Amino acid sequence: MERPRIDRLVAATFISWVGLWIHEIYRVPVLLGFTPDGDLFMFPVAAGLAYWWYRTRATPAAASLLVYAAINLVGGLLSVMPLDWPPFKPEQNAGHYAVHAVYAVCQLPLLFFAATELFARLNSTAQ
């Protein structure tokens, strides 16, 4: 059976990364969102995980993509809150909240597809 040209987990990983890029465009527009502490650092991580999944279809690759999406989702939601313990103080305005909402929503396809794939594999081995 021939693999599809674009796998849904690969596409969802790209969407996940785009969510971070949108945030970084908002945060540092002069760099077009390509910041060394955010977007540029996460691109090879996302690409590596997506490539691992695409080449192997291995359960650990699906689990890693699920963890990647969960970390981005939780981190994106927590990093906009006015908490005392982070080493930074996020902007507290509607624009920043909206960007974080977009960032969070961009994590949902990867979270869903990776969880679906992982749980299907775990259920098939349990039977």
N, C-alpha and C positions, 0 to 999 in steps of 0.2 A: 504494500500500500504506500502510495506516495504522500509525503508530508505536505500539508498546505503551505503556500508561500509565506503567509503571515499567521503565526500561531496566536491564539487569543491571549495566552499568558504573556507572550512577547509584546503584543500590542498593549495590553494592560500595564505592563512594566513601563513602556514608553509613556503612557498617559500619566502614570504615577510620577515619573520624573518631570514631565511637563508641569505638573502641579507645583513642584518645587521651583521650577524655572519661573513660573508666573509670580510666585512669591518673591523671588530674587529680583525680578524686573521691578516690582513695586519697591523693594527695599533699596536697590542700587541701580536706578535706571541708566546712569551714565555707562555702566558696564554691560548694558543690555541683558542683565540677569546672569551673566557668567561670572559668578563670584568664586574665589578659591575656597572659601569656607563653607559654601553651600552647594551650588549647582555643579561646579566643575569637579568637586570631590565626589559627589554622588553619581555622576554620569558613568564612570567606569564600574562602580559597584553595581548599578542597575544593569548596565550592558553585560557585565560578566555573569550575573545571575540569570539574565534572560538567555544568554548564549549557552550557559550550562544546561538550562531547561531544554532549549531547542535541540541541542546535540544529544542529550541523554534520556530525556523524559523520565529522569530518576526521581524517586520519592523525596530524597534529601533536597533536590533542586526545588521542587514544589514547596517543601517546608521552608526553605530559605526565602523564597519569594513571599510566602505568607508572613514570615517574620519581618522582612523588609517593609512590606505594606503596613503591618501593624505598628512598627516603630515610627514610620512616617506619619501615620494617622494620629497616634498618641502624642508624638512630639509636636506635630503641627497644632494640635488642640491645646496642649499644655503651654507651649511657648508663647501663646498670645495672652494668656491669663496673667493678671497682675499679682504674681506670687513673690514672696520675699526671698526664696532660696536661689533662684537663677542668678547668674553673674551679669545679667542684662535686664533692662526695663523696657518691655515692649510698648510700642505705641498703643494708646487706648483710644482709637477712633474708628468710625464706621468703615473707612477704607481698608484699614488693616484687618479688621474682623472679616470683611468680605473676602480679602485675599486669602486669609486662613481658611475660610469656608470653602473656597475653590480648591485650595491645596488639599483639604480633607476629602472633598468629594472625588478628587482625582485618584485617591488611594482606594476607593471602594471597588472599582472593577478588578483590580489586582487582588485585593483581599478576598473578594467573592470567588473569582476563578481559581485562585491558588487553594483556597479552603475547599472548594468543590472537588478539585483534582485530588488533593491530599486525603480528604475523607472518603472519597470513592476508592482510592487505593487501599486505605486502611480497612475499609469494610470488605473489600474483595479478599484480602489476606486473612481476615478474621473468620471467614466462612469456610 
